[in-house]
């Protein structure tokens, strides 16, 4: 039964169903659940620093149950999105209700959409990678697949990485720089891949071009079915979704920088270049994303067997709580700056 703990991630879409069904001030139930209730649980519940070993580790690594718990998010995300768009196009809402529902749906797109896409995007199977790209679609962030896998994992914790927040950079500044730089970086990486393969811009292998067409097609379809209000809700919910991702990106590597070697290259990515958290609730609702240090150490490792390393920098709170704290830059800097090694501050 302990393997089913990751089904706790489904409570976020359930909270969004509550928001849509009860409407009025319940429209804001999902942000309350995600950024008030879960952080309180994180503070009250203990940490778990244990790692799986031996036969138990091998058994869980091979278990298909953990894969199916990821796949389950695809119908949930798109089913919930369809439910919301149908509901707002069929009923009258106050503006504040629309705002609450957009935020609620955006949180689900960020957690059960992009976060799951991140995990599946590191898998080798074509089906898993297709599902990853599918989950990125409603957040208008399909380019994340290219930039993250070919850019971020090579450049993490360096000035060249759009998704690494610099020392004393606020989350609001980071939203702007990371969003723009990741998109342009994805195109640059795509063009490099095409050049390597001797293919042209209009090649069938130009994934960035396909992503652009798919995302335009997605929004056009929503407009034709659900009119301008549905399009507005889908567009804004997607923005909230990718801002959720960028907030996670912000806290994952904030201020941690790799040393530049005399050769001009950077030292290899190690466990000290990502913030780790062992807070139980954050771990299970985010499919172990909070053990980010080990993920960067070996990106092919499945979420259920990620390890804790003693040398990894530890966050004082879990990821959901840390996201809330990042919205208050003076408090965030006060809590986090003292935890960053001096040599990394100088490298920033």
C-alpha positions as CSV (number, residue, x, y, z in Angstrom):
1,X,0.0,0.0,0.0
2,X,2.9,2.4,0.6
3,X,3.6,2.4,-3.1
4,X,0.2,4.0,-3.7
5,X,1.3,7.1,-1.7
6,X,2.0,8.9,-4.9
7,X,-1.7,9.0,-5.7
8,X,-1.7,11.9,-3.2
9,X,-0.7,14.0,-6.2
10,X,-4.2,13.4,-7.6
11,X,-5.7,15.4,-4.7
12,X,-4.7,18.6,-6.5
13,X,-7.0,17.8,-9.5
14,X,-9.7,16.8,-7.0
15,X,-9.3,20.1,-5.3
16,X,-9.8,21.8,-8.7
17,X,-13.0,19.8,-9.2
18,X,-14.3,21.2,-5.9
19,X,-13.4,24.7,-7.1
20,X,-15.3,24.3,-10.4
21,X,-18.3,22.5,-8.9
22,X,-19.0,24.8,-5.9
23,X,-17.9,28.0,-7.6
24,X,-18.1,31.4,-5.8
25,X,-15.2,31.7,-3.2
26,X,-14.6,27.9,-3.5
27,X,-13.1,28.9,-6.9
28,X,-9.9,29.6,-4.9
29,X,-9.9,26.3,-3.1
30,X,-7.0,24.8,-5.1
31,X,-4.5,27.6,-4.4
32,X,-5.6,27.4,-0.7
33,X,-5.0,23.7,-0.7
34,X,-1.7,23.9,-2.6
35,X,-0.1,26.9,-0.9
36,X,-1.7,26.9,2.6
37,X,-2.9,23.4,3.6
38,X,0.0,21.4,2.1
39,X,2.7,23.8,3.5
40,X,1.1,23.4,7.0
41,X,1.3,19.6,6.6
42,X,4.9,19.9,5.4
43,X,5.9,21.7,8.6
44,X,4.0,19.3,10.9
45,X,5.1,16.0,9.3
46,X,8.6,14.6,9.7
47,X,11.3,14.4,7.1
48,X,12.3,11.1,5.6
49,X,16.0,10.8,4.6
50,X,16.0,7.0,4.0
51,X,17.0,5.5,0.6
52,X,15.9,2.3,-1.0
53,X,18.5,-0.4,-1.2
54,X,19.0,-4.0,-2.4
55,X,16.2,-6.2,-3.6
56,X,13.5,-3.7,-2.5
57,X,15.1,-1.0,-4.7
58,X,15.4,-3.3,-7.7
59,X,11.7,-4.4,-7.2
60,X,10.4,-0.8,-7.2
61,X,12.6,0.2,-10.1
62,X,11.0,-2.5,-12.3
63,X,7.4,-2.0,-11.0
64,X,5.0,-0.8,-13.7
65,X,2.7,0.6,-11.0
66,X,4.8,3.7,-10.7
67,X,4.6,4.3,-14.4
68,X,0.8,3.9,-14.5
69,X,0.5,6.4,-11.7
70,X,2.2,8.9,-14.0
71,X,0.1,7.9,-17.1
72,X,-3.1,8.4,-15.1
73,X,-2.4,12.2,-15.1
74,X,-3.0,12.5,-18.9
75,X,-6.8,11.8,-18.8
76,X,-7.1,13.6,-15.5
77,X,-5.5,16.8,-16.8
78,X,-7.3,16.9,-20.1
79,X,-10.6,15.7,-18.6
80,X,-10.4,18.5,-16.0
81,X,-9.6,21.1,-18.6
82,X,-12.5,20.0,-20.7
83,X,-14.8,20.1,-17.7
84,X,-13.7,23.6,-16.8
85,X,-14.0,25.0,-20.4
86,X,-17.4,23.4,-20.8
87,X,-18.6,24.8,-17.5
88,X,-17.4,28.4,-18.0
89,X,-18.8,28.5,-21.6
90,X,-22.2,27.2,-20.3
91,X,-22.7,29.3,-17.2
92,X,-22.4,32.9,-16.0
93,X,-19.5,33.7,-13.7
94,X,-18.3,36.7,-11.7
95,X,-14.9,37.9,-12.7
96,X,-13.4,36.9,-9.3
97,X,-14.7,33.3,-9.9
98,X,-13.0,33.2,-13.3
99,X,-9.8,34.4,-11.7
100,X,-10.0,31.6,-9.0
101,X,-10.7,28.9,-11.6
102,X,-7.9,30.0,-13.9
103,X,-5.4,29.9,-11.0
104,X,-6.8,26.5,-9.8
105,X,-6.5,25.0,-13.3
106,X,-3.1,26.5,-13.8
107,X,-1.8,24.8,-10.6
108,X,-3.0,21.5,-11.9
109,X,-1.4,22.1,-15.3
110,X,1.9,22.9,-13.5
111,X,1.9,20.0,-11.1
112,X,0.0,17.1,-12.8
113,X,0.9,18.4,-16.2
114,X,4.4,19.9,-16.5
115,X,5.9,18.1,-13.5
116,X,4.7,14.7,-14.8
117,X,5.9,15.7,-18.3
118,X,9.3,16.4,-16.8
119,X,9.5,12.9,-15.4
120,X,8.2,11.1,-18.6
121,X,10.4,13.3,-20.8
122,X,13.5,11.6,-19.3
123,X,12.3,8.2,-20.3
124,X,13.7,6.3,-23.3
125,X,10.4,5.0,-24.6
126,X,8.7,6.8,-27.5
127,X,5.3,6.5,-25.9
128,X,6.4,8.0,-22.6
129,X,8.1,10.9,-24.4
130,X,4.9,11.5,-26.5
131,X,2.9,11.6,-23.3
132,X,5.4,14.1,-21.9
133,X,4.9,16.5,-24.9
134,X,1.2,16.0,-24.7
135,X,1.1,17.2,-21.1
136,X,3.2,20.2,-22.0
137,X,0.7,21.3,-24.6
138,X,-2.0,23.0,-22.4
139,X,0.7,25.1,-20.7
140,X,2.0,26.4,-24.1
141,X,5.4,25.0,-23.0
142,X,6.2,22.2,-25.4
143,X,9.6,23.8,-26.1
144,X,10.5,22.8,-22.5
145,X,11.1,19.2,-23.7
146,X,14.0,20.3,-25.9
147,X,15.5,23.0,-23.7
148,X,15.3,21.0,-20.5
149,X,16.8,17.7,-21.9
150,X,19.4,19.2,-24.2
151,X,20.1,22.5,-22.5
152,X,19.3,22.6,-18.8
153,X,20.9,19.3,-17.9
154,X,24.1,20.3,-19.6
155,X,24.2,23.9,-18.3
156,X,22.5,23.7,-14.8
157,X,24.1,25.9,-12.2
158,X,25.9,28.1,-14.7
159,X,25.3,31.6,-16.1
160,X,24.5,29.9,-19.4
161,X,21.5,28.2,-18.0
162,X,18.2,30.1,-18.3
163,X,16.6,28.0,-15.6
164,X,19.2,28.7,-12.9
165,X,18.3,31.6,-10.7
166,X,21.2,33.9,-9.8
167,X,22.1,35.0,-6.3
168,X,19.8,37.8,-5.1
169,X,17.6,37.5,-8.2
170,X,13.9,37.7,-7.3
171,X,11.4,35.1,-8.5
172,X,9.6,37.9,-10.5
173,X,12.7,38.8,-12.4
174,X,13.4,35.1,-12.9
175,X,10.0,34.6,-14.4
176,X,10.8,37.1,-17.2
177,X,14.4,36.1,-17.9
178,X,13.8,32.3,-17.7
179,X,10.7,32.3,-19.8
180,X,12.2,34.3,-22.6
181,X,15.7,32.7,-22.5
182,X,14.4,29.1,-22.4
183,X,12.2,29.7,-25.5
184,X,15.1,31.3,-27.5
185,X,17.5,28.6,-26.2
186,X,15.1,25.8,-27.4
187,X,15.1,27.3,-30.9
188,X,18.9,27.6,-30.9
189,X,19.2,24.0,-29.7
190,X,16.7,22.9,-32.4
191,X,18.7,24.6,-35.1
192,X,21.9,23.0,-33.9
193,X,20.2,19.6,-34.1
194,X,18.9,20.2,-37.6
195,X,22.4,21.4,-38.7
196,X,24.0,18.4,-37.2
197,X,21.6,16.1,-39.2
198,X,21.9,18.2,-42.4
199,X,18.2,19.1,-42.3
200,X,16.5,22.3,-43.3
201,X,14.2,24.5,-41.2
202,X,11.2,23.0,-42.9
203,X,12.3,19.5,-42.2
204,X,9.8,17.1,-40.7
205,X,12.4,16.7,-37.9
206,X,12.0,20.4,-36.8
207,X,10.2,19.6,-33.5
208,X,10.0,23.3,-32.5
209,X,8.1,24.0,-35.7
210,X,5.7,21.1,-34.9
211,X,5.3,22.4,-31.3
212,X,4.4,25.8,-32.6
213,X,1.8,24.5,-35.0
214,X,0.3,22.1,-32.4
215,X,0.0,24.9,-29.9
216,X,-1.7,27.2,-32.4
217,X,-4.0,24.3,-33.4
218,X,-4.8,23.6,-29.7
219,X,-5.8,27.2,-29.0
220,X,-7.7,27.5,-32.3
221,X,-9.7,24.4,-31.5
222,X,-10.6,25.7,-28.1
223,X,-11.8,29.0,-29.6
224,X,-14.0,27.2,-32.1
225,X,-15.6,25.0,-29.5
226,X,-15.7,27.3,-26.4
227,X,-15.6,30.8,-27.9
228,X,-13.5,33.7,-26.7
229,X,-14.1,33.1,-23.0
230,X,-13.0,29.5,-23.2
231,X,-9.9,30.6,-25.2
232,X,-9.1,33.3,-22.5
233,X,-9.4,30.8,-19.7
234,X,-7.3,28.2,-21.5
235,X,-4.7,30.7,-22.4
236,X,-4.4,32.2,-18.9
237,X,-4.5,28.8,-17.1
238,X,-1.5,27.8,-19.3
239,X,0.4,30.9,-18.3
240,X,-0.3,30.1,-14.6
241,X,0.9,26.6,-15.3
242,X,4.3,27.6,-16.8
243,X,4.8,30.2,-14.1
244,X,4.4,27.3,-11.6
245,X,7.1,25.5,-13.4
246,X,9.3,28.6,-13.4
247,X,8.8,29.1,-9.7
248,X,10.0,25.5,-9.1
249,X,12.9,26.1,-11.4
250,X,13.7,29.2,-9.3
251,X,13.9,27.3,-6.0
252,X,15.7,24.2,-7.5
253,X,19.0,25.9,-8.2
254,X,18.8,29.3,-6.6
255,X,22.3,30.8,-6.1
256,X,24.1,27.5,-6.7
257,X,26.8,27.8,-9.3
258,X,29.4,25.4,-10.7
259,X,33.0,26.3,-10.7
260,X,34.7,27.3,-14.0
261,X,37.8,25.3,-14.6
262,X,41.1,26.8,-16.2
263,X,40.1,25.0,-19.4
264,X,37.1,27.3,-19.7
265,X,34.7,24.4,-19.1
266,X,32.6,24.0,-15.9
267,X,33.1,21.3,-13.3
268,X,30.6,18.4,-13.8
269,X,27.2,18.7,-12.2
270,X,27.3,17.2,-8.7
271,X,24.9,16.7,-5.8
272,X,25.8,20.1,-4.4
273,X,24.3,22.0,-7.4
274,X,20.6,21.5,-6.6
275,X,18.5,22.2,-3.5
276,X,17.2,19.0,-1.9
277,X,14.2,18.5,0.4
278,X,13.1,15.4,2.3
279,X,9.7,16.8,3.5
280,X,7.3,13.9,3.0
281,X,4.3,15.7,1.6
282,X,6.2,17.7,-1.0
283,X,8.0,14.6,-2.1
284,X,4.8,12.5,-2.8
285,X,2.6,15.2,-4.4
286,X,5.5,16.2,-6.7
287,X,6.6,12.7,-7.5
288,X,10.0,13.1,-5.7
289,X,10.9,16.2,-7.6
290,X,12.2,17.5,-4.4
291,X,15.1,15.1,-4.5
292,X,16.4,17.2,-7.3
293,X,20.1,16.8,-6.5
294,X,20.0,13.1,-7.3
295,X,17.9,13.7,-10.4
296,X,20.7,15.9,-11.8
297,X,23.3,13.5,-10.7
298,X,21.7,10.8,-12.8
299,X,18.7,12.1,-14.8
300,X,17.7,8.7,-16.1
301,X,16.8,7.4,-12.6
302,X,13.1,6.9,-12.1
303,X,11.3,9.1,-9.5
304,X,10.5,6.2,-7.1
305,X,14.2,5.3,-6.5
306,X,15.8,8.8,-6.2
307,X,18.2,9.1,-3.3
308,X,19.1,11.6,-0.6
309,X,22.8,12.6,-0.5
310,X,24.3,14.1,2.7
311,X,26.3,16.6,0.8
312,X,23.3,18.1,-1.1
313,X,22.2,21.6,0.1
314,X,19.0,21.3,2.1
315,X,16.1,23.6,1.9
316,X,14.6,24.7,5.3
317,X,11.2,23.8,4.0
318,X,9.6,21.6,1.4
319,X,9.1,22.7,-2.2
320,X,5.5,23.8,-1.9
321,X,6.3,25.9,1.2
322,X,9.4,27.3,-0.5
323,X,7.4,28.4,-3.5
324,X,5.2,30.5,-1.3
325,X,8.3,32.0,0.5
326,X,9.8,32.8,-2.9
327,X,6.9,35.2,-3.6
328,X,8.3,37.3,-0.7
329,X,11.8,38.1,-1.9
330,X,13.2,39.8,1.3
331,X,12.1,36.8,3.3
332,X,13.4,34.4,0.7
333,X,16.8,36.1,0.6
334,X,17.0,36.1,4.4
335,X,16.3,32.4,4.6
336,X,18.3,31.2,1.7
337,X,21.3,33.4,1.1
338,X,23.1,32.3,4.3
339,X,22.8,28.7,3.1
340,X,24.7,29.3,-0.2
341,X,28.4,28.6,-0.1
342,X,30.5,31.8,-0.3
343,X,32.5,30.5,-3.3
344,X,29.2,30.1,-5.2
345,X,28.1,33.6,-4.4
346,X,31.3,35.0,-5.8
347,X,30.8,32.9,-9.0
348,X,27.3,34.3,-9.5
